[in-house]
């Protein structure tokens, strides 16, 4: 397999001149330079690179991108993966009712960034808002959390999860008990209660929290 070679700006300009049957001196005068300017750039490498204004004029004249003549590379904008922001919140307090999951808006993420954080497909991701301060200082009231709904009970491990418990939707830190049978539900804020050795059948795990965003006041 042959790799494509990147053409040096001097070589590219020489090729364009030959293809269009242009003259060094005429192009130099077009730029307002001395007649030997273009020839010296191509043959002697003086100057080492074209002036930005000269490069822009030559690129426009030949109908090519400035990158061909040594301009900065153009970065392609990545296609962002849209993750829905749901009109629902998880309480970081004593529990909140689930008010439904109507889509309010969406936020775009780099797909590569998402793949580094979840093994599931992007259609299992959603963003909801945290209410309350029981998970402070880790999570604060008003934080938005990215939840992977496909990373739940089947792969349960220590971490922060959104869950339903006794008809309340909340965000808590979960950890398996050493015995492997029960689960502890913890609040990072010591002023709030935690529960030990909860039967997993009582817990409806919505998904694992992968990331949070916070508005600075």
N, C-alpha and C positions, 0 to 999 in steps of 0.2 A: 504493500500500500504506500503510495507516494504522498508525502505531506506537501500541501500548498505553501509556496514561499511568499513571504511578505515583501512587496516591492518597496525599495527605498524611495523616498520622495524625489531625489535627483533622477533616479532611473525612471520613475513614473512621469516626471516632467519631460524628460528627453523623449520618451515614447510618445507622449501627447504631441510634442512639437513635430516629431517625424510623421505621425499619422495625419496631422493637419497641415503639414508642409509649411510650418511657421518659421520665422527667422528670430534668432536670439536678440538681435539689436532692436527689431520692431517691438518685441514683447517688453524689452527693457524700457523703451521709450514710453510704452503704454502705462508702465508703472511709475513713470516720472524718474527713472533711474538713468545712470550713464549707460551707453550702448553695450558695454561689456558685462553688465551686471548678471544677466541670466547665464551667459556662457561661463563666467567665473564660478557661479553657484554650482553648475552642473559638472564642469571639468575640473575645478580646483577645490570645490567644497568650501568656497568663500562667498557669502557667510555660511556657517554650519547649518543654519536653518533659515527658512524664509521668514521675513517679517510678517506679522499677523495680517496687516493690511494688504501686503503684496500677495500673500497666500489666498486671501479671500477673493481678491480681484482675479487672480489666475484661475481659481476653482470655478468662479462664475463664468469666466470667458470660455473655459474648456467644457463647462457643464458637468463637472465632477464634484464629489464631496471633498471638503477640506481635508478629511483624514487621508486621502490619497496623496496629498502634498505635505503631509506632516502635521496636520491638525490633530487636536485631541480626539481620542476614540469616542464614538457615540455609544452610550449605554442603552441597551434595550430595556424598556420598562417591563418588569415581570408581570405576568398575568396573575392577579391576586385571587386567592380563594376567599370567597365571601362566606363569613360565618354569621348566622342570624343572631341578633340581640333580641331576646324574648322579653315580653312584658310580664315578668314574674320575678320575684325575689326570694332568696333563701335567707332565713333569719340566722344571724350570728348572735342570738339571744335565747329566748325561751321557746322559740318556735313560731312559725307564721303559716297561715293557710296558703295553699296553692291557688293563686287567682287565675290560673289558665296559662296557656303558652302561646299567646298571639305574638306573631313576629312584629317587632317594633321598627327595627332597621337592621343593618348589617355592617360588619367591619371587615375590611380586606386584610388578609395575611399572606405573606410569602409562602407558597406551598412547600418549599424546602424547609422553612422554619417549622412548619407544622409537622412535617414528616420526622423531624428530629425529636419531636416531643410526644408523638403518639404513633402507635402501630396500627390503629384503626383507620377507617376511611373518614374523610372530612365531613361526610353527611351525618356523622354522629356527634359533631361539635356544636355547641351553642354557648351563648354568653348570657349570664343573668347577673343581677345586682345583689350585693350583700347588704343586709340591714342589721344594725346592732353592732355591739363591740365585744361580744364574747370571744372572738378569735383574735382580738388585739394582743400584741402588736403586729401579728402576722397579717391579718386582714382588718380593714377599718370599715366603718359604716359608709356606704356609698361606693365601695370598690366594685368593679366589674370583674367577674371571674369567668375564665374559659373552661368549660366543662366537657369532658369526653364521656358521652353517655354510653359508649361501647367499651369503656374500661370500668367495669363495675364489680359485681360480686364474684364473677368467675376468675378474676385475677386480683382479688382483694389483697392488699398489702398495706403496710403503714403509710399513711398519707392523709391529705385533706380531701374530703368527699362532700358532695351534696347528697342528702338522703331524706327520706320520709320516715318519720317515726311517730306513731300514734296520730296520723293524719296531719302532722306538721312538717313543713319543708324547712330544712336547716342545713347549715354548712358546719362541719365539725372535723376534728382529727380522729381518724380511726386507727386502731391497732389491734392485732390479734393477741389474745391471751396466750401465755406460755403453754397452756394445756392444749391450745389449738381448737378449743370448742367454742368459747365465747369471744366477744368483741368488746373492746373498751371504746367509749365515745367520750372524747375529751374536748374541753374548751381551753384555748391557749391563755385566756384571761382567767387568773385564779379566783376572781370574784364570782365566777359563774360555776355551776355544778358540772361534774363529769359523772359518767355512769360506767360501771365495771361489769364485766362478764354478762353482756347482753346476748341473748339468744339471737343468732343471725336471722332466724325466721321472722323476727319482729321488725327487722330493718329492710326498707326498700331503698336500695342504693341507686340513686339517679345516675351518678357518674363521678369520675375523679377530676379534681381541680388541677389543671395544668399550668395556669398562668393567671395573673391578675393585673388589672390596670387601675391607676388611681389618679384622680383629678387633684392637682395641687391648688390650694387656696391662697 
